[in-house]
């Protein structure tokens, strides 16, 4: 999620699509821009915290959505030290918000084919390594 508007629409769609509560909620992550790169999408840490607060305070959002964690990407072409710092920032925010708001943000999605090992070292629970898996097919 990168906006309140999107969260509201997804929650509405999820609750209207089914009346069967056993189906569960739509699992979502807050997308943060942890690089300060204006070409990347995602919320600033302050905006993400505000969206998290709105989620906690809004029953209709909680009815349709399971906000289960945070996601972020490192800087393109950054060195290992920079990548560690960026992923550490996301992990630190997750840990702080879990403690501050009493919400279980169990997923930490960070790391792609070029930096997934650093992401795992920094606590990632979900990596996106599509191009690494398919690189032989692309040759």
C-alpha atoms as a printed R data frame, in Angstrom:
    type eleno elety resid chain resno       x       y       z
1   ATOM     1    CA   UNK     A     1   0.000   0.000   0.000
2   ATOM     2    CA   UNK     A     2   1.240   3.436  -0.789
3   ATOM     3    CA   UNK     A     3  -1.840   5.566  -0.069
4   ATOM     4    CA   UNK     A     4  -4.891   5.818   2.150
5   ATOM     5    CA   UNK     A     5  -7.085   5.964  -0.959
6   ATOM     6    CA   UNK     A     6  -5.742   2.611  -2.157
7   ATOM     7    CA   UNK     A     7  -6.166   1.089   1.310
8   ATOM     8    CA   UNK     A     8  -9.779   2.258   1.467
9   ATOM     9    CA   UNK     A     9 -10.576   0.902  -1.996
10  ATOM    10    CA   UNK     A    10  -8.942  -2.474  -1.377
11  ATOM    11    CA   UNK     A    11 -10.672  -2.853   1.990
12  ATOM    12    CA   UNK     A    12 -14.028  -1.974   0.429
13  ATOM    13    CA   UNK     A    13 -13.507  -4.416  -2.440
14  ATOM    14    CA   UNK     A    14 -12.381  -7.169  -0.072
15  ATOM    15    CA   UNK     A    15 -15.401  -6.836   2.197
16  ATOM    16    CA   UNK     A    16 -17.882  -6.529  -0.691
17  ATOM    17    CA   UNK     A    17 -16.457  -9.494  -2.585
18  ATOM    18    CA   UNK     A    18 -17.255 -12.048   0.081
19  ATOM    19    CA   UNK     A    19 -19.465 -12.352   3.098
20  ATOM    20    CA   UNK     A    20 -17.650 -15.532   4.110
21  ATOM    21    CA   UNK     A    21 -15.381 -14.419   6.960
22  ATOM    22    CA   UNK     A    22 -13.498 -17.726   6.768
23  ATOM    23    CA   UNK     A    23 -11.993 -16.600   3.463
24  ATOM    24    CA   UNK     A    24  -9.918 -14.077   5.331
25  ATOM    25    CA   UNK     A    25  -8.691 -10.595   4.716
26  ATOM    26    CA   UNK     A    26  -6.530  -9.281   1.914
27  ATOM    27    CA   UNK     A    27  -2.911  -9.418   3.109
28  ATOM    28    CA   UNK     A    28  -1.068  -6.173   2.361
29  ATOM    29    CA   UNK     A    29   2.273  -4.511   3.048
30  ATOM    30    CA   UNK     A    30   3.063  -0.825   3.470
31  ATOM    31    CA   UNK     A    31   5.472   0.218   0.720
32  ATOM    32    CA   UNK     A    32   8.162   2.612   1.907
33  ATOM    33    CA   UNK     A    33  10.714   4.543  -0.096
34  ATOM    34    CA   UNK     A    34  13.753   4.042   2.128
35  ATOM    35    CA   UNK     A    35  16.240   5.427  -0.410
36  ATOM    36    CA   UNK     A    36  15.174   9.068  -0.819
37  ATOM    37    CA   UNK     A    37  15.228   8.302  -4.573
38  ATOM    38    CA   UNK     A    38  12.380  10.304  -6.109
39  ATOM    39    CA   UNK     A    39  12.070   7.826  -8.998
40  ATOM    40    CA   UNK     A    40  11.036   5.050  -6.591
41  ATOM    41    CA   UNK     A    41   7.496   4.646  -5.349
42  ATOM    42    CA   UNK     A    42   6.517   4.250  -1.748
43  ATOM    43    CA   UNK     A    43   5.710   6.309   1.284
44  ATOM    44    CA   UNK     A    44   8.128   8.346   3.320
45  ATOM    45    CA   UNK     A    45   8.567   6.971   6.840
46  ATOM    46    CA   UNK     A    46   6.373   9.780   8.223
47  ATOM    47    CA   UNK     A    47   3.593   9.139   5.697
48  ATOM    48    CA   UNK     A    48   3.799   5.383   6.299
49  ATOM    49    CA   UNK     A    49   3.461   5.921  10.038
50  ATOM    50    CA   UNK     A    50   0.399   8.094   9.433
51  ATOM    51    CA   UNK     A    51  -1.179   5.432   7.200
52  ATOM    52    CA   UNK     A    52  -0.427   2.796   9.849
53  ATOM    53    CA   UNK     A    53  -2.097   4.979  12.478
54  ATOM    54    CA   UNK     A    54  -5.150   5.430  10.230
55  ATOM    55    CA   UNK     A    55  -5.347   1.667   9.692
56  ATOM    56    CA   UNK     A    56  -5.305   1.049  13.443
57  ATOM    57    CA   UNK     A    57  -7.999   3.682  14.049
58  ATOM    58    CA   UNK     A    58 -10.328   2.650  11.189
59  ATOM    59    CA   UNK     A    59 -12.394  -0.516  11.674
60  ATOM    60    CA   UNK     A    60 -13.461  -0.621   8.010
61  ATOM    61    CA   UNK     A    61  -9.811  -0.886   6.955
62  ATOM    62    CA   UNK     A    62  -9.190  -3.671   9.466
63  ATOM    63    CA   UNK     A    63 -12.307  -5.528   8.293
64  ATOM    64    CA   UNK     A    64 -10.927  -5.967   4.781
65  ATOM    65    CA   UNK     A    65  -7.168  -5.773   5.167
66  ATOM    66    CA   UNK     A    66  -4.531  -7.644   7.119
67  ATOM    67    CA   UNK     A    67  -1.658  -5.179   7.306
68  ATOM    68    CA   UNK     A    68   1.063  -7.744   7.818
69  ATOM    69    CA   UNK     A    69   4.297  -5.844   7.270
70  ATOM    70    CA   UNK     A    70   6.521  -3.417   5.413
71  ATOM    71    CA   UNK     A    71   8.277  -3.543   2.072
72  ATOM    72    CA   UNK     A    72  11.062  -1.510   0.540
73  ATOM    73    CA   UNK     A    73  13.787  -1.560  -2.095
74  ATOM    74    CA   UNK     A    74  17.408  -0.513  -1.781
75  ATOM    75    CA   UNK     A    75  19.108   2.054  -3.987
76  ATOM    76    CA   UNK     A    76  19.922   0.924  -7.488
77  ATOM    77    CA   UNK     A    77  23.691   0.632  -7.762
78  ATOM    78    CA   UNK     A    78  24.300   1.277  -4.078
79  ATOM    79    CA   UNK     A    79  27.259  -0.356  -2.365
80  ATOM    80    CA   UNK     A    80  26.833  -3.055   0.281
81  ATOM    81    CA   UNK     A    81  27.185  -0.629   3.197
82  ATOM    82    CA   UNK     A    82  24.463   1.622   1.808
83  ATOM    83    CA   UNK     A    83  22.192  -1.367   1.172
84  ATOM    84    CA   UNK     A    84  22.717  -2.560   4.760
85  ATOM    85    CA   UNK     A    85  21.813   0.919   6.074
86  ATOM    86    CA   UNK     A    86  18.655   1.141   3.975
87  ATOM    87    CA   UNK     A    87  17.407  -2.309   4.981
88  ATOM    88    CA   UNK     A    88  18.330  -1.635   8.603
89  ATOM    89    CA   UNK     A    89  16.198   1.515   8.428
90  ATOM    90    CA   UNK     A    90  13.160  -0.482   7.319
91  ATOM    91    CA   UNK     A    91  13.702  -3.152   9.981
92  ATOM    92    CA   UNK     A    92  14.138  -0.511  12.682
93  ATOM    93    CA   UNK     A    93  10.907   1.219  11.643
94  ATOM    94    CA   UNK     A    94   9.056  -2.096  11.691
95  ATOM    95    CA   UNK     A    95  10.378  -2.961  15.148
96  ATOM    96    CA   UNK     A    96   9.595   0.495  16.538
97  ATOM    97    CA   UNK     A    97   6.050   0.572  15.124
98  ATOM    98    CA   UNK     A    98   5.297  -2.928  16.385
99  ATOM    99    CA   UNK     A    99   6.279  -1.827  19.870
100 ATOM   100    CA   UNK     A   100   4.673   1.616  19.694
101 ATOM   101    CA   UNK     A   101   1.333   0.517  18.214
102 ATOM   102    CA   UNK     A   102   1.099  -3.069  19.445
103 ATOM   103    CA   UNK     A   103   0.539  -4.390  15.934
104 ATOM   104    CA   UNK     A   104   2.131  -7.531  14.538
105 ATOM   105    CA   UNK     A   105   4.002  -6.499  11.405
106 ATOM   106    CA   UNK     A   106   5.369  -9.999  10.850
107 ATOM   107    CA   UNK     A   107   6.557  -9.583   7.255
108 ATOM   108    CA   UNK     A   108   9.552  -7.579   6.126
109 ATOM   109    CA   UNK     A   109   9.762  -7.666   2.345
110 ATOM   110    CA   UNK     A   110  13.092  -6.389   1.121
111 ATOM   111    CA   UNK     A   111  15.681  -7.696  -1.241
112 ATOM   112    CA   UNK     A   112  15.695  -8.531  -4.906
113 ATOM   113    CA   UNK     A   113  18.008 -10.622  -7.054
114 ATOM   114    CA   UNK     A   114  20.996  -8.286  -6.607
115 ATOM   115    CA   UNK     A   115  20.748  -7.724  -2.857
116 ATOM   116    CA   UNK     A   116  18.677 -10.517  -1.336
117 ATOM   117    CA   UNK     A   117  21.575 -11.875   0.734
118 ATOM   118    CA   UNK     A   118  22.025  -8.541   2.502
119 ATOM   119    CA   UNK     A   119  18.254  -8.324   2.944
120 ATOM   120    CA   UNK     A   120  18.195 -11.716   4.656
121 ATOM   121    CA   UNK     A   121  21.062 -10.634   6.929
122 ATOM   122    CA   UNK     A   122  18.982  -7.584   7.865
123 ATOM   123    CA   UNK     A   123  15.886  -9.646   8.701
124 ATOM   124    CA   UNK     A   124  13.911  -9.952   5.484
125 ATOM   125    CA   UNK     A   125  11.134 -12.538   5.615
126 ATOM   126    CA   UNK     A   126  10.215 -12.166   1.955
127 ATOM   127    CA   UNK     A   127  12.574 -11.663  -1.004
128 ATOM   128    CA   UNK     A   128  11.742 -11.061  -4.662
129 ATOM   129    CA   UNK     A   129  14.302 -12.879  -6.799
130 ATOM   130    CA   UNK     A   130  12.460 -13.410 -10.082
131 ATOM   131    CA   UNK     A   131  15.251 -12.350 -12.427
132 ATOM   132    CA   UNK     A   132  17.749 -14.533 -10.549
133 ATOM   133    CA   UNK     A   133  15.487 -17.558 -10.994
134 ATOM   134    CA   UNK     A   134  14.989 -16.962 -14.694
135 ATOM   135    CA   UNK     A   135  18.398 -15.604 -15.758
136 ATOM   136    CA   UNK     A   136  19.346 -18.808 -17.639
137 ATOM   137    CA   UNK     A   137  16.109 -18.610 -19.614
138 ATOM   138    CA   UNK     A   138  16.820 -14.993 -20.572
139 ATOM   139    CA   UNK     A   139  20.264 -15.778 -22.020
